[in-house]
Amino acid sequence: GVGFCHMEQMSCFGDDPGTLGALMRTLAERKHSAPAGSYTKRLFDDPALLKSKLLEECEELLAADDKKEVAWETADVIYFAFAACARNEVNLAQVQRNLARKALRVRRRPGNAKPAGWKPGDPSPDKDKDAAEGS
């Protein structure tokens, strides 16, 4: 029957709706074929909008206080994170490889938060601590 999708089907995400793989495939396809004016196309074309929405959803996730709300907000964060991946032509396999590499690390960083304004290429917030530990 007709679902919530704009294409009058149960899901916008293909035959395996709701899976991470289906979401990533759909976003990757839409990077090249999203109709003008679609929300996903706006996210791809406007990095400030994508950043704003991802940050907004992260804040909502952190403010969530019950399981249902946490699950709902996590889904939103995943959608916008995957939109950022698709915008930059990063696929789910690449994300999974990075997760696997991180899981295999023998030495762990303390996991300190990066200071506001930190950018890739800036020194790690753990650098001084690493040197003190003799790493």
C-alpha positions as CSV (number, residue, x, y, z in Angstrom):
1,G,0.0,0.0,0.0
2,V,0.9,3.6,-0.1
3,G,3.2,4.6,2.7
4,F,4.9,7.8,3.8
5,C,7.3,8.1,0.8
6,H,6.8,10.9,-1.7
7,M,6.9,8.1,-4.4
8,E,3.7,6.5,-3.0
9,Q,5.5,3.5,-1.7
10,M,6.2,2.3,1.9
11,S,9.7,3.7,2.0
12,C,12.0,6.0,0.1
13,F,14.9,3.6,0.9
14,G,14.2,0.7,-1.5
15,D,13.5,-3.0,-0.8
16,D,15.2,-3.2,2.5
17,P,13.7,-0.2,4.2
18,G,15.1,0.9,7.5
19,T,18.5,-0.7,7.1
20,L,21.7,1.4,7.2
21,G,22.8,0.0,3.9
22,A,19.6,1.0,2.2
23,L,19.8,4.5,3.6
24,M,23.4,4.9,2.4
25,R,22.6,3.5,-1.1
26,T,19.6,5.8,-1.4
27,L,21.6,8.9,-0.4
28,A,24.5,8.0,-2.7
29,E,22.0,7.6,-5.6
30,R,20.3,10.8,-4.8
31,K,23.5,12.8,-4.8
32,H,23.4,12.4,-8.5
33,S,19.7,12.2,-9.1
34,A,17.8,14.1,-6.4
35,P,15.1,16.2,-7.9
36,A,15.5,20.0,-7.7
37,G,14.0,21.3,-4.6
38,S,14.1,18.1,-2.7
39,Y,15.3,18.2,0.9
40,T,18.1,15.8,0.3
41,K,19.3,17.9,-2.7
42,R,19.2,21.0,-0.5
43,L,21.4,19.2,2.1
44,F,23.9,18.2,-0.6
45,D,24.0,21.7,-2.1
46,D,24.2,23.7,1.1
47,P,26.9,22.5,3.5
48,A,25.9,25.1,6.1
49,L,22.4,23.6,6.2
50,L,23.7,20.1,6.5
51,K,26.1,21.1,9.3
52,S,23.3,23.0,11.1
53,K,20.9,20.0,10.9
54,L,23.5,17.5,12.0
55,L,24.5,19.7,15.0
56,E,20.8,20.2,15.8
57,E,20.0,16.5,15.8
58,C,23.1,15.7,17.9
59,E,21.9,18.2,20.5
60,E,18.4,16.7,20.4
61,L,20.0,13.2,20.9
62,L,22.0,14.4,23.9
63,A,18.9,15.9,25.4
64,A,16.7,12.8,24.9
65,D,15.8,11.2,28.1
66,D,13.9,8.0,27.3
67,K,14.7,5.0,25.0
68,K,12.1,5.8,22.4
69,E,13.3,9.4,22.1
70,V,17.0,8.3,22.0
71,A,16.2,5.8,19.2
72,W,14.3,8.5,17.3
73,E,17.0,11.1,17.5
74,T,19.7,8.5,16.8
75,A,18.0,7.8,13.5
76,D,18.0,11.5,12.7
77,V,21.7,11.8,13.5
78,I,22.5,8.7,11.3
79,Y,20.5,10.2,8.4
80,F,22.3,13.5,8.5
81,A,25.7,11.8,9.0
82,F,25.1,9.6,6.1
83,A,24.0,12.6,4.0
84,A,27.4,14.1,4.8
85,C,29.0,10.9,3.7
86,A,27.1,10.8,0.5
87,R,27.8,14.4,-0.2
88,N,31.5,13.6,0.0
89,E,31.2,10.2,-1.8
90,V,32.0,8.1,1.3
91,N,30.2,4.8,1.3
92,L,29.2,2.6,4.2
93,A,32.0,0.1,3.6
94,Q,34.5,2.9,4.1
95,V,32.8,3.9,7.4
96,Q,32.8,0.3,8.5
97,R,36.5,-0.2,7.7
98,N,37.3,2.8,9.9
99,L,35.2,1.4,12.7
100,A,37.1,-1.9,12.4
101,R,40.4,-0.1,12.5
102,K,39.5,1.8,15.6
103,A,38.3,-1.4,17.3
104,L,41.7,-3.1,16.6
105,R,43.9,-0.3,18.0
106,V,46.0,-1.6,20.8
107,R,46.8,1.8,22.4
108,R,43.8,3.9,23.3
109,R,43.7,7.7,23.5
110,P,42.1,9.2,26.6
111,G,39.2,10.3,24.4
112,N,39.3,13.9,25.4
113,A,36.9,16.3,23.6
114,K,38.4,18.5,21.0
115,P,38.3,22.2,22.0
116,A,35.8,24.5,20.2
117,G,37.2,25.7,16.9
118,W,39.5,22.6,16.5
119,K,40.0,21.7,12.8
120,P,41.6,18.6,11.2
121,G,45.3,19.2,11.1
122,D,45.4,21.0,14.5
123,P,47.3,19.3,17.3
124,S,45.4,16.5,19.1
125,P,44.0,17.6,22.5
126,D,45.7,14.4,23.8
127,K,49.2,15.2,22.4
128,D,50.7,16.6,25.6
129,K,49.3,13.7,27.6
130,D,50.7,11.2,25.0
131,A,54.1,12.8,25.3
132,A,54.0,12.7,29.1
133,E,53.1,8.9,28.9
134,G,56.1,8.3,26.7
135,S,54.2,7.4,23.6
